[in-house]
């Protein structure tokens, strides 16, 4: 199990660096790992070319070895470039914060986020972080699309974990997911995060699987504007559908 833990921590370091170059102290803060552990992992990753030191005594950045590996799955590697215009337009058209997450096993990995330029109240930027699927709107949107056997396995695993979440009861969560699947969208009215409203819809990746979800969110006191929720929901669903078609090459 020690080897598995080392791999998980190494990926945590790489995800932290995906947000931008950083030194040992900053990476330790982003990953909540001891500085000594981060230093050891960086040394091993640097040896493999997965990270590089920007300058002697300076910060670290993602290395060329990962770029080479990423090239082997070009369609998936290009998702970020493909999605960016969609989330920029959603933020512009609604005044909300828009972004997307990708499914990473049983978690939603926060890849990118865009805030409207006139946003007065900025929500916490969670780019580069991972959350259990049932704890965030985008994760719930994906979870609702999983095949029955995969969903059963996820719900079963939930019972053996102690993640503090609104949807901590598997039976209640299953009922909510039926509604999300039927509507094609997850709408949270301060349900998942006090003071925050969110709308999310899942999209298919190049392989046809439900790889991630696109979302819009904002402070509940002003998002969405009064009487504008129906339009916002429609925009998110349409963006997810168009993105699925584009990624599938249709």
Secondary structure by P-SEA (a helix, b strand, c coil): caaaaaaaaaaaaaaaaccccccaaaaaaaacccaaaaaaaaaaaaaacccccccccccccccaaaaaaaaaacccccccccaaaaaaaaaaacccccccccccccbbbbccccccccccccccccccccccccccaaaaaaaaaccaaaaaaaaaaaaacccccccccaaaaaaaaaaaaaacbbbbccccccccccccccccccccccccccccccccccccccccaaaaaaaaaaaaaaaaaaaacc
